[in-house]
Amino acid sequence: MTEKRKPSQIEATFALHCRAEKLDPVREYRFHPTRKWRFDFAFPDRMIAVECEGGTWTNGRHNRGAGSIADMEKYNEAQRLGWSVFRFHGGAVMNGDAIRFVKRVLNPEDEK
């Protein structure tokens, strides 16, 4: 049995923004057929993924050598499988830039 990890404050905020915008992404979506990689948020029918990257200014996992290399492998494999992966730092999630961007990706006709 795998233990579910607790969502970060950044992920919780992005989820709240999604609810406010009536978007319904899948949380912790396992996208790879053999690896245990998951996206923080996914819109599988559109093959669009959102990753909320914490620790930008605190030397978090995504910014250290091994974590950065692991992320590259994950994101490259996702791209190979046809996914569009959008990554946002905590500030962009908290100030609403991330949800505004995702809305534009999901609904490009709204920009016209």
Secondary structure as GFF3:
##gff-version 3
##sequence-region A 1 112
A	DSSP	alpha_helix	9	20	.	.	.	ID=ss1
A	DSSP	beta_strand	26	30	.	.	.	ID=ss2
A	DSSP	beta_strand	38	43	.	.	.	ID=ss3
A	DSSP	beta_strand	48	53	.	.	.	ID=ss4
A	DSSP	three_ten_helix	61	63	.	.	.	ID=ss5
A	DSSP	alpha_helix	65	80	.	.	.	ID=ss6
A	DSSP	beta_strand	84	89	.	.	.	ID=ss7
A	DSSP	alpha_helix	90	94	.	.	.	ID=ss8
A	DSSP	alpha_helix	97	106	.	.	.	ID=ss9
A	DSSP	three_ten_helix	108	111	.	.	.	ID=ss10
###
